[in-house]
Amino acid sequence: MELWNLTHSRPDHALAAARRAEAAGWAGLCVVDSQNLAPDAYVALTLAATGTGVTNSVTRHPAVTASAAMAVQQVSGGRMALGIGRGDSALAHLGRSPARLAGFTRYVEVLQQYLRGEAVPFDRLAMDDRIAAPVAHLELADHPDASRIRWFDRDLPKVPLEIAATGPRVIEVAGRVADRVLLTLGAVPERLRWGIDLARRARQAAGGDPDGLAIGAYVNLVCHEDAAVARDLVRGGLTTFARFSVMHGDVSGPADQDTRAVLNRLHDGYDMRQHTRADSGQARLLDDAFVDAFAIAGPPDHCLRRLGELADLGIDKVIVSGPTAGSDRQQARAAMALLDEAVVPEFAAGS
């Protein structure tokens, strides 16, 4: 199982984080794509040569997303991974909620066509004629009859498309279309098993090999000898990922009564202006029992045991979200150092 680190997309930070992650033995690094809260993800990726965690299907045309990802693939020599979801903070700061399922489905299908080097019919590209009329209106001698990324070096491997998914319908789309499904269901084995089963059934129903579908997960994880400190450091990021399970007010996946109560409080109390912050009001809505179930927070042996449970489920990639803004900086640095020293080496290549 690979461990990837999720970090901010500020270019100078991403470069330093990439160097630190490589030295510690992380398999890769993902940067966020949220244009109002962070610099452009692909600028950071060009420096760090890694992957998005995650972009969305609204703020960029699929040809632009594909071309950017393929450019990073070329710069990095084949290390790019393109993570995508329906969008959260990137859209909230444009006054919008996550992409609708039908549009998202069409987008990821088209994106895969671009990444495979295929031609995409113009009628598959949603564009308002009020913004730009069809090229045929120019009455040129000739013009393209389909859309294709023409410049990419085909000797490089295809950029893998990884779809972040929480709700059942998005998990099914990911199971059919993605190279890897990235479940955002917390670190609860029962919930992850539910998501894995859904994705594999969808792949099989589409005529694919369910056992050939790669499965990953986003996990909020903080390694600290003091479990109470670890919980405080992980809460901010956990509010964001846990909220995906109750994004529209209905809880996704298996959940007992206490879990549903916490998720519903989180839905009703979430302030996007305090997104991911450890000192936010929503962070105080997550009790210790919820944190212990949905996140991995505690000493190295605890973290290793919980990660081992995920590997046993067949998860081959974990993207770790650690301490966030509003955390005690000294404790956050100590936690990240301990994770690098005591946990990451156990999952490094060849260990």
Contacts in CASP RR format, 6 or more apart in sequence:
PFRMAT RR
TARGET T0000
AUTHOR 0000-0000-0000
METHOD contacts of the structure
MODEL  1
MELWNLTHSRPDHALAAARRAEAAGWAGLCVVDSQNLAPDAYVALTLAAT
GTGVTNSVTRHPAVTASAAMAVQQVSGGRMALGIGRGDSALAHLGRSPAR
LAGFTRYVEVLQQYLRGEAVPFDRLAMDDRIAAPVAHLELADHPDASRIR
WFDRDLPKVPLEIAATGPRVIEVAGRVADRVLLTLGAVPERLRWGIDLAR
RARQAAGGDPDGLAIGAYVNLVCHEDAAVARDLVRGGLTTFARFSVMHGD
VSGPADQDTRAVLNRLHDGYDMRQHTRADSGQARLLDDAFVDAFAIAGPP
DHCLRRLGELADLGIDKVIVSGPTAGSDRQQARAAMALLDEAVVPEFAAG
S
1 307 0 8 1.000
1 308 0 8 1.000
1 310 0 8 1.000
1 311 0 8 1.000
1 314 0 8 1.000
1 315 0 8 1.000
1 316 0 8 1.000
1 317 0 8 1.000
1 318 0 8 1.000
1 347 0 8 1.000
2 27 0 8 1.000
2 28 0 8 1.000
2 316 0 8 1.000
2 317 0 8 1.000
2 318 0 8 1.000
2 347 0 8 1.000
3 26 0 8 1.000
3 27 0 8 1.000
3 28 0 8 1.000
3 307 0 8 1.000
3 318 0 8 1.000
3 320 0 8 1.000
3 343 0 8 1.000
3 344 0 8 1.000
3 347 0 8 1.000
4 26 0 8 1.000
4 27 0 8 1.000
4 28 0 8 1.000
4 29 0 8 1.000
4 30 0 8 1.000
4 317 0 8 1.000
4 318 0 8 1.000
4 319 0 8 1.000
4 320 0 8 1.000
5 17 0 8 1.000
5 21 0 8 1.000
5 26 0 8 1.000
5 28 0 8 1.000
5 29 0 8 1.000
5 30 0 8 1.000
5 319 0 8 1.000
5 320 0 8 1.000
6 29 0 8 1.000
6 30 0 8 1.000
6 31 0 8 1.000
6 32 0 8 1.000
6 53 0 8 1.000
6 218 0 8 1.000
6 319 0 8 1.000
6 320 0 8 1.000
6 321 0 8 1.000
6 322 0 8 1.000
7 13 0 8 1.000
7 14 0 8 1.000
7 17 0 8 1.000
7 29 0 8 1.000
7 30 0 8 1.000
7 31 0 8 1.000
7 32 0 8 1.000
8 14 0 8 1.000
8 17 0 8 1.000
8 31 0 8 1.000
8 32 0 8 1.000
8 38 0 8 1.000
9 31 0 8 1.000
9 32 0 8 1.000
9 33 0 8 1.000
9 34 0 8 1.000
9 38 0 8 1.000
9 39 0 8 1.000
9 40 0 8 1.000
9 41 0 8 1.000
9 43 0 8 1.000
9 44 0 8 1.000
10 38 0 8 1.000
10 39 0 8 1.000
10 44 0 8 1.000
11 39 0 8 1.000
11 43 0 8 1.000
11 44 0 8 1.000
11 47 0 8 1.000
13 44 0 8 1.000
14 29 0 8 1.000
14 31 0 8 1.000
14 44 0 8 1.000
14 45 0 8 1.000
14 47 0 8 1.000
14 48 0 8 1.000
15 44 0 8 1.000
15 47 0 8 1.000
15 48 0 8 1.000
17 29 0 8 1.000
17 48 0 8 1.000
18 29 0 8 1.000
18 47 0 8 1.000
18 48 0 8 1.000
18 49 0 8 1.000
18 50 0 8 1.000
20 340 0 8 1.000
21 28 0 8 1.000
21 29 0 8 1.000
22 28 0 8 1.000
24 340 0 8 1.000
24 341 0 8 1.000
24 344 0 8 1.000
24 345 0 8 1.000
25 340 0 8 1.000
25 344 0 8 1.000
25 345 0 8 1.000
25 348 0 8 1.000
25 349 0 8 1.000
26 344 0 8 1.000
26 348 0 8 1.000
27 317 0 8 1.000
27 347 0 8 1.000
27 348 0 8 1.000
27 349 0 8 1.000
28 50 0 8 1.000
28 51 0 8 1.000
28 79 0 8 1.000
29 48 0 8 1.000
29 50 0 8 1.000
29 51 0 8 1.000
30 50 0 8 1.000
30 51 0 8 1.000
30 52 0 8 1.000
30 53 0 8 1.000
30 54 0 8 1.000
30 81 0 8 1.000
30 83 0 8 1.000
30 319 0 8 1.000
31 38 0 8 1.000
31 41 0 8 1.000
31 44 0 8 1.000
31 45 0 8 1.000
31 48 0 8 1.000
31 50 0 8 1.000
31 51 0 8 1.000
31 52 0 8 1.000
31 53 0 8 1.000
32 38 0 8 1.000
32 41 0 8 1.000
32 53 0 8 1.000
32 54 0 8 1.000
33 41 0 8 1.000
33 52 0 8 1.000
33 53 0 8 1.000
33 54 0 8 1.000
33 55 0 8 1.000
33 56 0 8 1.000
33 59 0 8 1.000
33 90 0 8 1.000
34 88 0 8 1.000
34 89 0 8 1.000
34 90 0 8 1.000
34 93 0 8 1.000
35 59 0 8 1.000
35 90 0 8 1.000
35 93 0 8 1.000
36 89 0 8 1.000
36 90 0 8 1.000
36 93 0 8 1.000
36 94 0 8 1.000
37 89 0 8 1.000
37 90 0 8 1.000
37 93 0 8 1.000
37 275 0 8 1.000
41 52 0 8 1.000
41 53 0 8 1.000
41 55 0 8 1.000
42 52 0 8 1.000
42 68 0 8 1.000
42 69 0 8 1.000
42 71 0 8 1.000
42 72 0 8 1.000
45 51 0 8 1.000
45 52 0 8 1.000
45 72 0 8 1.000
45 80 0 8 1.000
46 71 0 8 1.000
46 72 0 8 1.000
46 75 0 8 1.000
49 72 0 8 1.000
49 75 0 8 1.000
49 76 0 8 1.000
49 77 0 8 1.000
49 79 0 8 1.000
49 80 0 8 1.000
50 72 0 8 1.000
50 76 0 8 1.000
50 79 0 8 1.000
50 80 0 8 1.000
50 81 0 8 1.000
51 72 0 8 1.000
51 79 0 8 1.000
51 80 0 8 1.000
51 81 0 8 1.000
51 82 0 8 1.000
51 83 0 8 1.000
52 69 0 8 1.000
52 81 0 8 1.000
52 82 0 8 1.000
52 83 0 8 1.000
52 84 0 8 1.000
53 83 0 8 1.000
53 164 0 8 1.000
53 319 0 8 1.000
54 83 0 8 1.000
54 84 0 8 1.000
54 85 0 8 1.000
54 87 0 8 1.000
54 162 0 8 1.000
54 164 0 8 1.000
54 182 0 8 1.000
55 65 0 8 1.000
55 82 0 8 1.000
55 83 0 8 1.000
55 84 0 8 1.000
55 85 0 8 1.000
56 84 0 8 1.000
56 85 0 8 1.000
56 86 0 8 1.000
56 87 0 8 1.000
56 88 0 8 1.000
56 90 0 8 1.000
56 91 0 8 1.000
56 98 0 8 1.000
56 99 0 8 1.000
57 84 0 8 1.000
57 85 0 8 1.000
57 86 0 8 1.000
57 87 0 8 1.000
57 99 0 8 1.000
57 103 0 8 1.000
57 104 0 8 1.000
57 107 0 8 1.000
57 108 0 8 1.000
57 111 0 8 1.000
58 87 0 8 1.000
58 90 0 8 1.000
58 91 0 8 1.000
58 94 0 8 1.000
58 96 0 8 1.000
58 99 0 8 1.000
59 90 0 8 1.000
59 91 0 8 1.000
59 94 0 8 1.000
60 68 0 8 1.000
61 125 0 8 1.000
62 107 0 8 1.000
62 110 0 8 1.000
62 111 0 8 1.000
62 114 0 8 1.000
62 120 0 8 1.000
62 125 0 8 1.000
63 114 0 8 1.000
63 120 0 8 1.000
63 125 0 8 1.000
63 147 0 8 1.000
63 149 0 8 1.000
65 82 0 8 1.000
65 84 0 8 1.000
65 111 0 8 1.000
66 111 0 8 1.000
66 114 0 8 1.000
66 115 0 8 1.000
66 149 0 8 1.000
66 159 0 8 1.000
67 114 0 8 1.000
67 149 0 8 1.000
67 151 0 8 1.000
69 80 0 8 1.000
69 82 0 8 1.000
69 115 0 8 1.000
69 159 0 8 1.000
70 80 0 8 1.000
70 115 0 8 1.000
70 149 0 8 1.000
70 152 0 8 1.000
70 159 0 8 1.000
72 80 0 8 1.000
73 79 0 8 1.000
73 80 0 8 1.000
73 152 0 8 1.000
73 156 0 8 1.000
73 157 0 8 1.000
73 159 0 8 1.000
74 152 0 8 1.000
74 153 0 8 1.000
74 156 0 8 1.000
77 156 0 8 1.000
78 156 0 8 1.000
78 157 0 8 1.000
78 159 0 8 1.000
80 159 0 8 1.000
81 159 0 8 1.000
81 160 0 8 1.000
81 162 0 8 1.000
82 111 0 8 1.000
82 115 0 8 1.000
82 159 0 8 1.000
82 160 0 8 1.000
82 161 0 8 1.000
82 162 0 8 1.000
83 161 0 8 1.000
83 162 0 8 1.000
83 163 0 8 1.000
83 164 0 8 1.000
83 182 0 8 1.000
84 108 0 8 1.000
84 111 0 8 1.000
84 161 0 8 1.000
84 162 0 8 1.000
84 163 0 8 1.000
84 164 0 8 1.000
85 99 0 8 1.000
85 104 0 8 1.000
85 163 0 8 1.000
85 164 0 8 1.000
85 165 0 8 1.000
85 170 0 8 1.000
86 98 0 8 1.000
86 99 0 8 1.000
86 101 0 8 1.000
86 104 0 8 1.000
86 170 0 8 1.000
87 98 0 8 1.000
87 99 0 8 1.000
88 98 0 8 1.000
88 240 0 8 1.000
88 244 0 8 1.000
89 272 0 8 1.000
89 275 0 8 1.000
91 97 0 8 1.000
91 98 0 8 1.000
91 99 0 8 1.000
92 272 0 8 1.000
92 275 0 8 1.000
93 272 0 8 1.000
98 247 0 8 1.000
99 107 0 8 1.000
101 169 0 8 1.000
101 170 0 8 1.000
101 173 0 8 1.000
103 126 0 8 1.000
104 170 0 8 1.000
104 173 0 8 1.000
105 173 0 8 1.000
105 177 0 8 1.000
106 124 0 8 1.000
106 126 0 8 1.000
108 161 0 8 1.000
108 163 0 8 1.000
108 173 0 8 1.000
108 177 0 8 1.000
108 178 0 8 1.000
109 124 0 8 1.000
109 177 0 8 1.000
110 120 0 8 1.000
110 124 0 8 1.000
110 125 0 8 1.000
111 161 0 8 1.000
112 161 0 8 1.000
112 177 0 8 1.000
113 119 0 8 1.000
113 120 0 8 1.000
113 124 0 8 1.000
114 120 0 8 1.000
114 147 0 8 1.000
114 148 0 8 1.000
114 149 0 8 1.000
115 158 0 8 1.000
115 159 0 8 1.000
115 161 0 8 1.000
116 158 0 8 1.000
117 148 0 8 1.000
117 149 0 8 1.000
117 152 0 8 1.000
117 154 0 8 1.000
118 148 0 8 1.000
119 146 0 8 1.000
119 147 0 8 1.000
119 148 0 8 1.000
120 146 0 8 1.000
120 147 0 8 1.000
120 148 0 8 1.000
121 146 0 8 1.000
121 147 0 8 1.000
122 134 0 8 1.000
122 145 0 8 1.000
122 146 0 8 1.000
122 147 0 8 1.000
125 147 0 8 1.000
135 143 0 8 1.000
135 144 0 8 1.000
136 143 0 8 1.000
160 179 0 8 1.000
160 180 0 8 1.000
161 177 0 8 1.000
161 178 0 8 1.000
161 179 0 8 1.000
161 180 0 8 1.000
162 178 0 8 1.000
162 179 0 8 1.000
162 180 0 8 1.000
162 181 0 8 1.000
162 182 0 8 1.000
162 216 0 8 1.000
163 170 0 8 1.000
163 173 0 8 1.000
163 174 0 8 1.000
163 175 0 8 1.000
163 177 0 8 1.000
163 178 0 8 1.000
163 180 0 8 1.000
163 181 0 8 1.000
163 182 0 8 1.000
164 174 0 8 1.000
164 182 0 8 1.000
164 184 0 8 1.000
164 218 0 8 1.000
165 171 0 8 1.000
165 173 0 8 1.000
165 174 0 8 1.000
165 181 0 8 1.000
165 182 0 8 1.000
165 183 0 8 1.000
165 184 0 8 1.000
165 199 0 8 1.000
166 183 0 8 1.000
166 184 0 8 1.000
166 185 0 8 1.000
166 244 0 8 1.000
166 245 0 8 1.000
166 247 0 8 1.000
166 252 0 8 1.000
167 245 0 8 1.000
167 252 0 8 1.000
167 253 0 8 1.000
168 195 0 8 1.000
168 198 0 8 1.000
168 252 0 8 1.000
168 253 0 8 1.000
171 181 0 8 1.000
171 183 0 8 1.000
171 195 0 8 1.000
171 198 0 8 1.000
171 199 0 8 1.000
171 202 0 8 1.000
172 198 0 8 1.000
172 199 0 8 1.000
172 201 0 8 1.000
172 202 0 8 1.000
173 202 0 8 1.000
174 181 0 8 1.000
174 182 0 8 1.000
174 199 0 8 1.000
174 202 0 8 1.000
175 181 0 8 1.000
175 199 0 8 1.000
175 200 0 8 1.000
175 202 0 8 1.000
175 203 0 8 1.000
175 206 0 8 1.000
175 213 0 8 1.000
176 202 0 8 1.000
176 203 0 8 1.000
176 205 0 8 1.000
176 206 0 8 1.000
178 213 0 8 1.000
179 214 0 8 1.000
180 213 0 8 1.000
180 214 0 8 1.000
180 215 0 8 1.000
180 216 0 8 1.000
180 316 0 8 1.000
180 317 0 8 1.000
181 195 0 8 1.000
181 196 0 8 1.000
181 199 0 8 1.000
181 213 0 8 1.000
181 214 0 8 1.000
181 215 0 8 1.000
181 216 0 8 1.000
182 216 0 8 1.000
182 217 0 8 1.000
182 218 0 8 1.000
182 317 0 8 1.000
182 319 0 8 1.000
183 192 0 8 1.000
183 195 0 8 1.000
183 196 0 8 1.000
183 199 0 8 1.000
183 215 0 8 1.000
183 216 0 8 1.000
183 217 0 8 1.000
183 218 0 8 1.000
183 315 0 8 1.000
184 217 0 8 1.000
184 218 0 8 1.000
184 241 0 8 1.000
184 244 0 8 1.000
184 245 0 8 1.000
185 191 0 8 1.000
185 192 0 8 1.000
185 194 0 8 1.000
185 195 0 8 1.000
185 217 0 8 1.000
185 245 0 8 1.000
185 252 0 8 1.000
185 253 0 8 1.000
186 192 0 8 1.000
186 217 0 8 1.000
186 218 0 8 1.000
186 219 0 8 1.000
186 220 0 8 1.000
186 241 0 8 1.000
186 242 0 8 1.000
186 245 0 8 1.000
186 294 0 8 1.000
186 295 0 8 1.000
187 217 0 8 1.000
187 219 0 8 1.000
187 220 0 8 1.000
187 221 0 8 1.000
187 293 0 8 1.000
187 294 0 8 1.000
187 295 0 8 1.000
187 296 0 8 1.000
187 306 0 8 1.000
187 310 0 8 1.000
188 254 0 8 1.000
188 293 0 8 1.000
188 294 0 8 1.000
189 309 0 8 1.000
189 310 0 8 1.000
189 313 0 8 1.000
190 254 0 8 1.000
191 253 0 8 1.000
191 254 0 8 1.000
191 255 0 8 1.000
192 217 0 8 1.000
192 310 0 8 1.000
192 313 0 8 1.000
192 315 0 8 1.000
193 313 0 8 1.000
194 253 0 8 1.000
194 254 0 8 1.000
195 253 0 8 1.000
196 215 0 8 1.000
196 313 0 8 1.000
196 314 0 8 1.000
196 315 0 8 1.000
199 213 0 8 1.000
199 215 0 8 1.000
200 210 0 8 1.000
200 211 0 8 1.000
200 213 0 8 1.000
201 210 0 8 1.000
203 209 0 8 1.000
203 210 0 8 1.000
203 212 0 8 1.000
203 213 0 8 1.000
204 210 0 8 1.000
214 316 0 8 1.000
214 317 0 8 1.000
215 313 0 8 1.000
215 314 0 8 1.000
215 315 0 8 1.000
215 316 0 8 1.000
215 317 0 8 1.000
216 315 0 8 1.000
216 316 0 8 1.000
216 317 0 8 1.000
216 318 0 8 1.000
216 319 0 8 1.000
217 310 0 8 1.000
217 315 0 8 1.000
217 317 0 8 1.000
217 318 0 8 1.000
217 319 0 8 1.000
218 241 0 8 1.000
218 318 0 8 1.000
218 319 0 8 1.000
218 321 0 8 1.000
219 295 0 8 1.000
219 296 0 8 1.000
219 310 0 8 1.000
219 318 0 8 1.000
219 319 0 8 1.000
219 320 0 8 1.000
219 321 0 8 1.000
220 234 0 8 1.000
220 237 0 8 1.000
220 238 0 8 1.000
220 241 0 8 1.000
220 294 0 8 1.000
220 295 0 8 1.000
220 296 0 8 1.000
220 297 0 8 1.000
220 320 0 8 1.000
220 321 0 8 1.000
220 322 0 8 1.000
221 234 0 8 1.000
221 295 0 8 1.000
221 296 0 8 1.000
221 297 0 8 1.000
221 303 0 8 1.000
221 307 0 8 1.000
221 318 0 8 1.000
221 320 0 8 1.000
221 321 0 8 1.000
221 322 0 8 1.000
221 339 0 8 1.000
222 230 0 8 1.000
222 231 0 8 1.000
222 233 0 8 1.000
222 234 0 8 1.000
222 295 0 8 1.000
222 296 0 8 1.000
222 297 0 8 1.000
222 298 0 8 1.000
222 322 0 8 1.000
222 323 0 8 1.000
222 335 0 8 1.000
222 339 0 8 1.000
223 230 0 8 1.000
223 298 0 8 1.000
223 299 0 8 1.000
223 300 0 8 1.000
223 303 0 8 1.000
223 335 0 8 1.000
223 338 0 8 1.000
223 339 0 8 1.000
223 342 0 8 1.000
223 343 0 8 1.000
224 230 0 8 1.000
224 233 0 8 1.000
224 297 0 8 1.000
224 298 0 8 1.000
224 299 0 8 1.000
224 331 0 8 1.000
224 334 0 8 1.000
224 335 0 8 1.000
224 338 0 8 1.000
225 298 0 8 1.000
225 299 0 8 1.000
225 338 0 8 1.000
226 298 0 8 1.000
227 297 0 8 1.000
227 298 0 8 1.000
227 299 0 8 1.000
227 302 0 8 1.000
229 328 0 8 1.000
229 331 0 8 1.000
229 335 0 8 1.000
230 297 0 8 1.000
230 298 0 8 1.000
230 299 0 8 1.000
230 335 0 8 1.000
231 288 0 8 1.000
231 291 0 8 1.000
231 292 0 8 1.000
231 295 0 8 1.000
231 297 0 8 1.000
231 298 0 8 1.000
232 278 0 8 1.000
232 327 0 8 1.000
232 328 0 8 1.000
232 331 0 8 1.000
233 278 0 8 1.000
233 297 0 8 1.000
233 322 0 8 1.000
233 323 0 8 1.000
233 327 0 8 1.000
233 328 0 8 1.000
233 331 0 8 1.000
233 332 0 8 1.000
233 335 0 8 1.000
234 291 0 8 1.000
234 295 0 8 1.000
234 296 0 8 1.000
234 297 0 8 1.000
234 322 0 8 1.000
234 323 0 8 1.000
235 278 0 8 1.000
235 283 0 8 1.000
235 286 0 8 1.000
235 291 0 8 1.000
236 276 0 8 1.000
236 277 0 8 1.000
236 278 0 8 1.000
236 280 0 8 1.000
236 282 0 8 1.000
236 283 0 8 1.000
236 324 0 8 1.000
236 326 0 8 1.000
236 327 0 8 1.000
237 276 0 8 1.000
237 278 0 8 1.000
237 321 0 8 1.000
237 322 0 8 1.000
237 324 0 8 1.000
238 283 0 8 1.000
238 286 0 8 1.000
238 291 0 8 1.000
238 294 0 8 1.000
238 295 0 8 1.000
239 266 0 8 1.000
239 270 0 8 1.000
239 276 0 8 1.000
239 280 0 8 1.000
239 282 0 8 1.000
239 283 0 8 1.000
239 285 0 8 1.000
239 286 0 8 1.000
240 275 0 8 1.000
240 276 0 8 1.000
241 294 0 8 1.000
241 321 0 8 1.000
242 262 0 8 1.000
242 263 0 8 1.000
242 266 0 8 1.000
242 286 0 8 1.000
242 290 0 8 1.000
242 294 0 8 1.000
243 263 0 8 1.000
243 266 0 8 1.000
243 267 0 8 1.000
243 270 0 8 1.000
243 282 0 8 1.000
244 252 0 8 1.000
245 251 0 8 1.000
245 252 0 8 1.000
245 253 0 8 1.000
245 255 0 8 1.000
245 263 0 8 1.000
246 252 0 8 1.000
246 263 0 8 1.000
246 264 0 8 1.000
246 266 0 8 1.000
246 267 0 8 1.000
247 267 0 8 1.000
249 264 0 8 1.000
249 267 0 8 1.000
251 259 0 8 1.000
251 260 0 8 1.000
251 263 0 8 1.000
251 264 0 8 1.000
255 263 0 8 1.000
258 289 0 8 1.000
258 290 0 8 1.000
259 290 0 8 1.000
259 293 0 8 1.000
262 285 0 8 1.000
262 286 0 8 1.000
262 287 0 8 1.000
262 290 0 8 1.000
265 285 0 8 1.000
266 282 0 8 1.000
266 285 0 8 1.000
266 286 0 8 1.000
269 281 0 8 1.000
269 282 0 8 1.000
269 285 0 8 1.000
270 282 0 8 1.000
271 280 0 8 1.000
271 281 0 8 1.000
271 282 0 8 1.000
274 280 0 8 1.000
274 281 0 8 1.000
274 282 0 8 1.000
276 324 0 8 1.000
276 325 0 8 1.000
277 283 0 8 1.000
277 324 0 8 1.000
277 325 0 8 1.000
277 326 0 8 1.000
278 323 0 8 1.000
278 324 0 8 1.000
278 325 0 8 1.000
278 326 0 8 1.000
278 327 0 8 1.000
279 326 0 8 1.000
279 327 0 8 1.000
286 294 0 8 1.000
291 297 0 8 1.000
296 302 0 8 1.000
296 303 0 8 1.000
296 306 0 8 1.000
296 307 0 8 1.000
300 338 0 8 1.000
300 342 0 8 1.000
300 343 0 8 1.000
303 339 0 8 1.000
303 343 0 8 1.000
304 343 0 8 1.000
304 346 0 8 1.000
307 318 0 8 1.000
307 343 0 8 1.000
307 347 0 8 1.000
310 318 0 8 1.000
320 339 0 8 1.000
322 335 0 8 1.000
322 336 0 8 1.000
323 331 0 8 1.000
323 332 0 8 1.000
323 335 0 8 1.000
323 336 0 8 1.000
345 351 0 8 1.000
END
